[in-house]
Amino acid sequence: MARPPSKSYYCTLVAEQVTIALRRRPAFSTQGAWFVRCSEVDCQWVDTNQPPCPLTLDLFAAELEQRRTPNGGN
């Protein structure tokens, strides 16, 4: 499977353009849950995806839907 996508995003918390990427949380026996990773590592909300962080899985809704379809949409 291809590496999850990334895209440019204007984050209102840090007031600058950041790169966001769809990632999975590590899990021992199964694939972890999806989350949105931000390139701004100094942000106190990095990788939390909880308010006031504006990052949600909705930003990657199309990509997640494609992964849910048989054969990844191919």
N, C-alpha and C positions, 0 to 999 in steps of 0.2 A: 504494500500500500504506500502511496506517495506521502511525503511529509505534509502534515497539516498546513494550511495556508496562513500567510501573514498579510497585513495591510497597514497602511498609514491611517492614523486616527488623531483628531484634535482632542486632547484631554483637558477638560475644564478645570480639573483639580490642580494640575501643574501648569496650566495655561501655556501649553506648547504641543507641538506635533510629536507623537510617539508612534512606535510600531507595536501593533498588537498581533498575537498569534494564538491560534487554537491549539491547545495542548491537553494531554491527559495527566491526571494526578497519578503518581506511582502507586501501585498496589502489589502485594506479594503474590497472590494466586490468580488474580483476574486483571483485566484492563481497568484502569481507574476511571473516574468520572472526568468528563470534559471540563475545562475552565479556560478563561482568556488570560494569557500572559502578556504583560506590558514590558516594554523595553526600559521604562523609567524605574530603575531599581531603588532609587532614593525615596520614592513615594511610599508613605506609610501604609497605603492601601494596596500595594503591589501584590498580585496573586490572590487577593481575598474575594474579589467580585461581589462584594457586599456594600450597600450604601454607606457612605456617600460615593463610593467608587462607581463611575458611570459604566464600567465594563460589565457586560452581560453576554450570555451565550446568544442572545438575539442578534448580536452583531455578526454572528456567523451562522445564522439560521439556514441560509441556502446551502452552505457547505455541510452542515450537520444533516440536513434532509437528504442530500446526495449520498452521504455515507450510510444512511438508513435503508436506502433502496437496494435491492439485490444487484450485485456486481458493481456497487458504487456508482450507479447511474450510467454505466457503460453499456 
